[in-house]
């Protein structure tokens, strides 16, 4: 990746009366078990263009581990090895068609089998690496330009492989506490493994840059998703323990989550280590500045997850089995975002301000100037006093019919109260001919919100068997994949016409 291009910061991107589609890369209909940065990603870009859309919104694109969640990545910088397209490697003469087909097996093309992908994909990537010239000048330049994060990441992954995937806090002390002599010896003795992980990242970002160039030809912009926290078992925590609230054994003293509410008596226990905001303030928030800079080197716009946690966050003692015993602690507030603005100017950030909101959080979000999120599925309480009803929006918001954490619209129809469904029908004047899906999409499109985003599942009118994530449930998440051939001229034409009459056509 080149040094940050000013276009991602200072060019005014299209935010007024725009729309887009939420679809993670993993859900593309590539033939080898999971979506990639290859042919199907370009087909989706072409679909967005045909449909008059401006944005492709994705989930985090980092490497995933246990649980397969893109929000629990081994690195906030690295790319997911699964997204490296194998056909592109074939075109580079690093693989043959027969080798790919003999090593990759897909039982269900509409579901990502992460267990099988983990077993198969790295074997194929190692074969490709065995034919790669590590003296390649672009490869060497990539290593040099990205050394600040890449060196820690490739060592982390190589040592993790060496110790059979156990958490880094269970490594021998010389590696756990990052003895520099021990790390240098390990790299020298395991250089092939280290270079293998460098190779994967090189290929990921080569393919990513090529895809971004293709998107630029069609005027399609990306919305990335930046989790507030990083995974405990990550190169980020291993390489920067001072940034987090850890004890002398480098275990978290406290972890993140959400308090009990009407939906959960126990609250949500995420388990991520929380930040040492005092240390971050003393260092001018450099760790966060670097993280934000990198993500804007990749994406055109960012959805900042769990935004309210920057005003105050729920801190839970490590080892607790629920989130009940947590407490609210002050976040960095405008001190962090003032530092970001001072360095980068105004950034195209969407504040994910869902969940437990207070006047303080609302005022904080207003002070940043970031658009808020509105979820149309939450709007239709029969009392009609919801802030999510379109007539209560100001224009500085982004409206979603639902997100990756929600039901599909069909799923919502199956689970919502009868009174909510009837309220939605009356409010939006939805007819059987239009269908509920397109009625809600129309409701979002014709609102005053700056941006309107729709899940691909809802455009395809799919039920909850295709839901991307059920928060708090381990297993069965993140697996949905789009059926090959689902993108068609009728669908793009219908979406384009609704986009046109709503004044949201891509300029």
C-alpha positions as CSV (number, residue, x, y, z in Angstrom):
1,X,0.0,0.0,0.0
2,X,1.2,3.5,-0.8
3,X,1.4,6.3,1.7
4,X,-2.1,7.7,2.5
5,X,-3.6,9.3,-0.6
6,X,-5.0,12.8,0.2
7,X,-8.1,11.9,-1.8
8,X,-9.4,9.7,1.0
9,X,-9.3,12.7,3.4
10,X,-9.7,16.0,1.7
11,X,-11.8,15.2,-1.4
12,X,-15.5,15.8,-0.5
13,X,-17.0,12.5,-1.2
14,X,-20.6,12.1,-2.2
15,X,-22.7,12.0,1.0
16,X,-25.8,14.0,0.2
17,X,-28.8,12.0,-1.2
18,X,-26.7,8.9,-1.7
19,X,-27.5,5.2,-1.2
20,X,-25.7,1.9,-1.2
21,X,-25.7,-1.8,-0.4
22,X,-24.4,-3.7,2.6
23,X,-22.7,-6.9,1.5
24,X,-19.6,-8.4,3.1
25,X,-16.9,-9.8,0.8
26,X,-17.4,-13.2,2.2
27,X,-20.9,-13.3,0.9
28,X,-20.0,-13.0,-2.7
29,X,-20.7,-16.0,-5.0
30,X,-17.2,-17.0,-5.8
31,X,-16.8,-20.7,-6.6
32,X,-14.4,-21.8,-3.9
33,X,-16.4,-21.6,-0.7
34,X,-16.2,-17.9,0.2
35,X,-16.2,-14.5,-1.5
36,X,-13.0,-13.0,-2.6
37,X,-11.4,-9.9,-4.3
38,X,-11.7,-11.5,-7.7
39,X,-14.3,-11.7,-10.5
40,X,-17.4,-11.7,-8.4
41,X,-16.4,-8.6,-6.5
42,X,-16.2,-6.8,-9.9
43,X,-19.6,-8.2,-10.9
44,X,-21.0,-6.7,-7.7
45,X,-19.4,-3.3,-8.5
46,X,-21.0,-3.5,-11.9
47,X,-24.4,-4.3,-10.3
48,X,-24.1,-1.3,-8.0
49,X,-23.3,0.9,-11.0
50,X,-26.3,-0.4,-13.0
51,X,-28.5,0.2,-9.9
52,X,-27.3,3.8,-9.6
53,X,-25.7,3.2,-6.2
54,X,-22.8,5.2,-4.7
55,X,-21.6,3.0,-1.9
56,X,-20.6,-0.6,-1.2
57,X,-20.6,-1.1,2.6
58,X,-18.6,-4.0,4.0
59,X,-17.9,-5.5,7.4
60,X,-14.3,-5.4,8.8
61,X,-11.9,-7.1,6.3
62,X,-9.3,-8.4,8.8
63,X,-8.2,-12.1,9.4
64,X,-10.7,-14.0,11.5
65,X,-10.1,-16.7,14.1
66,X,-12.3,-18.6,16.6
67,X,-16.0,-17.8,16.0
68,X,-15.2,-16.4,12.5
69,X,-16.4,-12.9,13.5
70,X,-14.9,-10.1,11.4
71,X,-15.2,-8.0,14.6
72,X,-12.7,-10.3,16.4
73,X,-9.6,-10.1,14.1
74,X,-6.0,-11.1,14.6
75,X,-5.1,-7.6,13.3
76,X,-6.7,-4.2,12.8
77,X,-4.4,-3.7,9.8
78,X,-4.0,-7.0,8.0
79,X,-6.3,-8.4,5.3
80,X,-8.2,-11.7,5.5
81,X,-6.3,-14.5,3.8
82,X,-9.6,-16.1,2.7
83,X,-10.3,-13.1,0.5
84,X,-7.2,-13.6,-1.7
85,X,-8.6,-14.7,-5.0
86,X,-7.3,-18.1,-6.2
87,X,-8.0,-17.5,-9.9
88,X,-5.9,-14.4,-9.8
89,X,-3.1,-16.5,-8.3
90,X,-3.7,-18.9,-11.2
91,X,-3.3,-16.0,-13.7
92,X,0.0,-15.2,-12.0
93,X,1.1,-18.8,-12.6
94,X,1.3,-19.6,-8.9
95,X,-1.4,-22.2,-9.1
96,X,-3.1,-24.3,-11.7
97,X,-6.8,-24.9,-12.3
98,X,-6.4,-28.5,-11.4
99,X,-4.6,-27.8,-8.2
100,X,-7.3,-25.5,-7.0
101,X,-10.2,-27.8,-7.9
102,X,-8.4,-30.8,-6.4
103,X,-7.9,-29.1,-3.1
104,X,-11.1,-27.0,-2.6
105,X,-14.4,-28.7,-2.0
106,X,-17.7,-26.9,-1.5
107,X,-20.8,-28.8,-0.2
108,X,-23.1,-25.8,0.0
109,X,-22.4,-22.8,-2.3
110,X,-24.7,-20.6,-0.3
111,X,-22.9,-21.1,3.0
112,X,-19.3,-20.4,4.1
113,X,-18.0,-23.5,5.8
114,X,-15.3,-21.8,7.8
115,X,-13.9,-25.1,9.3
116,X,-13.3,-26.5,5.9
117,X,-12.0,-23.2,4.5
118,X,-9.5,-23.1,7.4
119,X,-8.3,-26.6,6.6
120,X,-8.1,-26.1,2.8
121,X,-7.3,-22.5,2.0
122,X,-3.9,-22.3,3.7
123,X,-2.7,-25.4,2.0
124,X,-3.5,-23.9,-1.4
125,X,-1.9,-20.5,-0.4
126,X,1.3,-22.3,0.8
127,X,1.5,-24.0,-2.6
128,X,1.2,-20.6,-4.3
129,X,3.9,-19.2,-2.0
130,X,6.3,-22.0,-2.9
131,X,6.4,-20.7,-6.4
132,X,6.6,-17.0,-5.6
133,X,9.8,-15.0,-6.1
134,X,10.5,-13.3,-2.7
135,X,13.0,-11.1,-4.5
136,X,10.1,-9.5,-6.3
137,X,10.8,-5.7,-6.0
138,X,7.1,-4.9,-5.4
139,X,7.0,-7.5,-2.6
140,X,10.1,-6.0,-1.0
141,X,8.7,-2.5,-1.3
142,X,5.4,-3.6,0.3
143,X,7.4,-5.0,3.3
144,X,9.4,-1.8,3.7
145,X,6.4,0.5,3.5
146,X,4.2,-1.5,5.9
147,X,6.9,-2.5,8.4
148,X,5.2,-0.6,11.2
149,X,2.4,-3.1,11.4
150,X,3.4,-5.9,9.2
151,X,6.5,-7.1,11.1
152,X,4.5,-7.5,14.3
153,X,1.6,-9.2,12.5
154,X,3.7,-11.8,10.6
155,X,5.7,-12.7,13.7
156,X,2.5,-13.0,15.7
157,X,0.9,-15.3,13.1
158,X,4.1,-17.4,12.7
159,X,4.6,-17.9,16.4
160,X,0.9,-18.7,16.8
161,X,1.2,-21.3,14.1
162,X,4.4,-22.7,15.8
163,X,2.5,-23.1,19.1
164,X,-0.5,-24.7,17.5
165,X,-2.8,-21.7,17.6
166,X,-2.8,-21.1,21.4
167,X,-3.4,-17.5,22.6
168,X,-0.3,-15.4,22.8
169,X,-0.7,-15.0,26.6
170,X,0.0,-18.8,26.8
171,X,3.3,-18.6,24.8
172,X,6.6,-19.0,26.6
173,X,7.7,-15.8,28.3
174,X,10.4,-14.9,25.8
175,X,7.7,-14.6,23.1
176,X,4.9,-13.4,25.3
177,X,6.9,-10.5,26.7
178,X,8.5,-9.9,23.3
179,X,12.2,-10.5,24.1
180,X,13.8,-8.9,21.0
181,X,16.7,-11.4,20.8
182,X,14.2,-14.3,21.0
183,X,12.0,-12.8,18.3
184,X,15.0,-12.2,16.0
185,X,16.1,-15.8,16.4
186,X,12.7,-17.1,15.8
187,X,12.4,-15.1,12.6
188,X,15.8,-16.3,11.3
189,X,14.9,-19.9,12.1
190,X,11.4,-19.7,10.7
191,X,11.9,-17.3,7.8
192,X,9.8,-19.3,5.4
193,X,6.8,-19.2,7.6
194,X,7.3,-15.4,8.3
195,X,7.6,-14.8,4.5
196,X,4.5,-16.9,3.9
197,X,2.4,-14.5,6.0
198,X,4.1,-11.5,4.3
199,X,3.2,-13.1,0.9
200,X,-0.5,-13.4,1.9
201,X,-0.7,-9.8,2.9
202,X,1.1,-8.7,-0.2
203,X,-1.4,-10.6,-2.4
204,X,-4.4,-9.3,-0.4
205,X,-3.4,-5.7,-0.8
206,X,-2.4,-6.0,-4.4
207,X,-5.8,-7.5,-5.2
208,X,-7.5,-4.9,-3.0
209,X,-5.8,-2.0,-4.8
210,X,-6.8,-3.5,-8.2
211,X,-10.4,-3.8,-7.0
212,X,-10.4,-0.2,-5.7
213,X,-9.1,1.0,-9.1
214,X,-11.9,-0.9,-10.8
215,X,-14.4,0.7,-8.4
216,X,-13.0,4.1,-9.2
217,X,-13.8,3.6,-12.9
218,X,-17.5,3.2,-12.0
219,X,-17.5,5.9,-9.3
220,X,-18.3,3.4,-6.5
221,X,-17.1,4.2,-3.0
222,X,-16.4,2.0,0.0
223,X,-17.8,2.2,3.5
224,X,-15.6,0.2,5.9
225,X,-16.5,-0.9,9.4
226,X,-14.1,-0.1,12.3
227,X,-14.8,-1.9,15.6
228,X,-14.1,0.2,18.7
229,X,-12.2,-2.7,20.3
230,X,-9.7,-5.2,19.1
231,X,-9.5,-8.9,19.9
232,X,-7.5,-9.9,23.0
233,X,-5.8,-12.6,20.9
234,X,-4.4,-10.2,18.3
235,X,-1.1,-8.7,17.2
236,X,-2.5,-5.3,18.2
237,X,-2.6,-6.2,21.9
238,X,0.6,-8.4,21.8
239,X,2.6,-5.6,20.2
240,X,1.0,-2.7,22.2
241,X,0.2,-4.0,25.7
242,X,0.6,-0.5,27.2
243,X,-2.4,0.7,25.2
244,X,-4.7,-1.6,27.1
245,X,-5.7,-2.2,30.7
246,X,-3.6,-5.3,31.4
247,X,-2.1,-6.7,34.5
248,X,1.6,-7.8,35.0
249,X,0.8,-11.2,33.4
250,X,-0.6,-9.3,30.4
251,X,-4.1,-10.5,31.0
252,X,-7.0,-8.0,30.8
253,X,-8.0,-6.4,34.1
254,X,-11.3,-5.4,32.6
255,X,-13.2,-6.2,29.4
256,X,-15.8,-4.5,27.3
257,X,-19.5,-5.1,26.9
258,X,-22.9,-3.6,27.5
259,X,-25.1,-3.4,30.6
260,X,-28.3,-5.4,31.2
261,X,-31.3,-4.0,29.3
262,X,-34.8,-4.9,28.2
263,X,-33.3,-7.4,25.7
264,X,-30.8,-9.1,28.1
265,X,-30.9,-9.6,31.8
266,X,-27.2,-10.3,31.9
267,X,-26.1,-7.6,29.4
268,X,-23.5,-8.4,26.8
269,X,-20.0,-9.7,27.7
270,X,-17.8,-9.1,24.7
271,X,-14.5,-10.0,26.4
272,X,-12.3,-7.5,24.5
273,X,-9.6,-5.7,26.5
274,X,-10.4,-2.1,27.1
275,X,-8.2,0.9,26.4
276,X,-5.8,2.6,28.8
277,X,-7.1,6.0,27.8
278,X,-4.8,7.9,30.2
279,X,-1.8,6.4,28.4
280,X,-3.3,7.1,25.0
281,X,-3.9,10.7,26.0
282,X,-0.3,11.1,27.2
283,X,0.9,9.8,23.8
284,X,-1.4,12.2,21.8
285,X,-3.6,9.3,20.8
286,X,-1.0,8.2,18.3
287,X,-2.1,4.5,18.3
288,X,-5.6,5.6,17.3
289,X,-4.3,8.2,14.8
290,X,-2.4,5.4,13.1
291,X,-5.4,3.1,13.1
292,X,-7.7,5.7,11.6
293,X,-5.1,6.7,9.0
294,X,-4.7,3.1,7.9
295,X,-8.4,2.5,7.6
296,X,-8.8,5.6,5.5
297,X,-6.0,4.3,3.3
298,X,-8.3,1.4,2.6
299,X,-11.9,2.8,2.7
300,X,-13.5,6.0,1.5
301,X,-15.8,6.3,4.5
302,X,-15.9,4.5,7.9
303,X,-18.7,3.3,10.1
304,X,-17.3,3.7,13.6
305,X,-18.7,0.8,15.7
306,X,-20.1,1.4,19.2
307,X,-19.6,5.1,19.0
308,X,-21.1,5.7,22.4
309,X,-18.1,4.0,24.0
310,X,-16.0,7.0,23.2
311,X,-18.2,9.1,25.5
312,X,-18.4,6.5,28.3
313,X,-18.0,2.7,28.2
314,X,-19.1,-0.3,30.2
315,X,-16.2,-1.8,32.1
316,X,-16.6,-5.3,33.3
317,X,-14.1,-7.1,35.7
318,X,-12.2,-9.7,33.8
319,X,-13.3,-13.2,34.7
320,X,-17.0,-12.3,35.3
321,X,-19.4,-14.6,33.6
322,X,-21.9,-11.8,32.8
323,X,-21.9,-8.1,32.3
324,X,-24.0,-7.3,35.4
325,X,-21.1,-6.1,37.6
326,X,-19.8,-3.6,35.1
327,X,-19.7,0.1,35.6
328,X,-19.7,3.2,33.4
329,X,-16.3,4.8,32.9
330,X,-15.5,8.1,31.0
331,X,-14.2,7.7,27.5
332,X,-11.9,10.1,25.7
333,X,-14.7,12.2,24.2
334,X,-13.7,15.1,22.1
335,X,-10.0,14.9,23.2
336,X,-9.6,12.0,20.8
337,X,-11.7,13.4,18.0
338,X,-10.1,16.8,18.4
339,X,-6.7,15.1,17.8
340,X,-8.1,13.4,14.8
341,X,-9.5,16.6,13.4
342,X,-6.3,18.5,14.0
343,X,-4.3,16.0,12.0
344,X,-6.7,15.0,9.3
345,X,-9.4,17.6,9.1
346,X,-13.1,16.6,8.7
347,X,-13.4,12.8,8.1
348,X,-16.2,10.9,6.4
349,X,-17.3,8.9,9.5
350,X,-20.7,7.4,10.3
351,X,-21.3,7.2,14.1
352,X,-22.9,3.8,15.1
353,X,-24.9,5.4,17.9
354,X,-27.3,2.6,18.6
355,X,-27.9,1.0,21.9
356,X,-28.1,2.8,25.3
357,X,-28.1,6.5,24.5
358,X,-27.9,9.4,26.9
359,X,-28.1,13.1,26.6
360,X,-24.3,13.2,27.0
361,X,-23.8,10.8,24.2
362,X,-26.2,12.6,21.9
363,X,-24.5,16.0,22.6
364,X,-21.1,14.3,22.0
365,X,-22.1,13.0,18.6
366,X,-23.5,16.4,17.7
367,X,-20.2,18.0,18.6
368,X,-18.3,15.6,16.3
369,X,-20.7,16.5,13.4
370,X,-20.8,12.8,12.4
371,X,-24.1,11.5,11.0
372,X,-26.0,9.1,13.2
373,X,-27.6,5.8,12.3
374,X,-31.3,5.1,12.0
375,X,-32.7,1.6,11.8
376,X,-36.1,1.4,10.2
377,X,-37.0,-1.9,11.8
378,X,-36.9,-0.2,15.2
379,X,-39.3,2.6,14.1
380,X,-42.8,1.1,14.2
381,X,-44.0,1.1,17.8
382,X,-47.8,1.5,17.7
383,X,-47.5,4.7,19.8
384,X,-45.6,6.3,16.9
385,X,-43.1,8.1,19.1
386,X,-39.9,6.5,17.9
387,X,-36.9,8.6,16.9
388,X,-36.4,6.0,14.1
389,X,-39.6,7.1,12.3
390,X,-38.5,9.0,9.1
391,X,-40.5,12.2,10.0
392,X,-38.3,12.6,13.1
393,X,-35.0,12.5,11.1
394,X,-32.7,15.5,10.5
395,X,-30.7,15.1,7.3
396,X,-27.4,14.3,9.1
397,X,-28.1,10.6,9.4
398,X,-27.7,7.3,7.6
399,X,-30.8,5.2,7.4
400,X,-30.7,1.4,7.3
401,X,-33.7,-0.9,6.9
402,X,-31.5,-3.2,9.0
403,X,-27.9,-4.1,9.6
404,X,-25.8,-7.3,9.8
405,X,-27.0,-7.6,13.5
406,X,-30.7,-7.4,12.7
407,X,-33.3,-9.7,11.1
408,X,-33.7,-9.6,7.4
409,X,-37.0,-7.8,6.6
410,X,-38.7,-11.1,6.0
411,X,-37.3,-12.3,9.3
412,X,-38.6,-9.1,11.0
413,X,-42.1,-9.8,9.6
414,X,-42.0,-13.2,11.1
415,X,-40.9,-12.0,14.5
416,X,-42.4,-8.5,15.0
417,X,-45.6,-7.9,16.8
418,X,-48.7,-7.7,14.7
419,X,-49.2,-4.0,15.9
420,X,-45.8,-3.1,14.6
421,X,-46.4,-4.6,11.2
422,X,-49.7,-2.9,10.9
423,X,-48.2,0.5,11.9
424,X,-45.5,0.0,9.3
425,X,-48.0,-0.7,6.6
426,X,-50.1,2.3,7.4
427,X,-47.2,4.7,7.9
428,X,-45.5,3.7,4.6
429,X,-48.7,2.8,2.7
430,X,-47.3,-0.6,1.8
431,X,-49.4,-2.7,-0.5
432,X,-49.2,-6.4,-1.3
433,X,-48.2,-5.6,-4.8
434,X,-45.2,-3.5,-3.7
435,X,-44.2,-6.1,-1.0
436,X,-43.0,-5.3,2.5
437,X,-39.3,-5.4,1.5
438,X,-39.6,-2.7,-1.2
439,X,-42.0,-0.7,1.0
440,X,-39.3,-0.4,3.7
441,X,-36.6,0.3,1.1
442,X,-38.8,3.0,-0.3
443,X,-39.4,4.5,3.1
444,X,-35.6,4.7,3.7
445,X,-34.9,6.0,0.2
446,X,-37.5,8.8,0.4
447,X,-36.4,10.0,3.8
448,X,-34.3,13.1,4.3
449,X,-31.3,11.1,5.5
450,X,-28.1,11.9,3.7
451,X,-27.5,8.2,3.0
452,X,-29.7,5.1,2.7
453,X,-28.1,1.6,3.0
454,X,-29.8,-1.8,2.4
455,X,-28.7,-5.3,3.1
456,X,-28.3,-7.4,0.0
457,X,-30.5,-10.1,1.6
458,X,-33.4,-7.6,1.7
459,X,-33.0,-6.7,-1.9
460,X,-33.2,-10.4,-2.6
461,X,-36.2,-10.8,-0.3
462,X,-34.5,-13.5,1.8
463,X,-35.6,-14.8,5.2
464,X,-33.7,-15.1,8.5
465,X,-31.8,-18.3,7.4
466,X,-29.6,-15.7,5.6
467,X,-29.2,-13.4,8.6
468,X,-25.5,-12.5,9.0
469,X,-25.2,-12.4,12.8
470,X,-27.2,-13.2,15.9
471,X,-25.4,-11.2,18.6
472,X,-24.5,-13.3,21.7
473,X,-24.8,-16.6,19.9
474,X,-21.6,-18.5,19.0
475,X,-21.8,-20.5,15.8
476,X,-23.9,-20.2,12.6
477,X,-23.0,-16.6,12.1
478,X,-21.2,-14.8,9.2
479,X,-21.9,-17.8,6.9
480,X,-24.5,-16.5,4.3
481,X,-23.4,-16.4,0.7
482,X,-25.3,-15.0,-2.2
483,X,-26.5,-17.5,-4.8
484,X,-24.7,-17.2,-8.1
485,X,-26.8,-15.5,-10.6
486,X,-28.8,-13.5,-8.0
487,X,-27.7,-10.2,-9.5
488,X,-29.8,-9.6,-12.5
489,X,-31.1,-6.7,-14.7
490,X,-34.6,-6.7,-13.2
491,X,-33.2,-6.2,-9.6
492,X,-30.7,-3.5,-10.6
493,X,-33.4,-1.8,-12.7
494,X,-36.0,-1.7,-9.9
495,X,-33.4,-0.4,-7.5
496,X,-32.2,2.2,-9.9
497,X,-35.7,3.6,-10.6
498,X,-36.4,3.9,-6.9
499,X,-33.0,5.5,-6.4
500,X,-33.8,8.0,-9.3
501,X,-37.2,9.1,-8.0
502,X,-35.6,9.5,-4.5
503,X,-32.9,11.9,-5.9
504,X,-30.1,9.5,-4.9
505,X,-28.7,8.4,-8.2
506,X,-24.9,8.3,-8.3
507,X,-23.6,11.4,-9.9
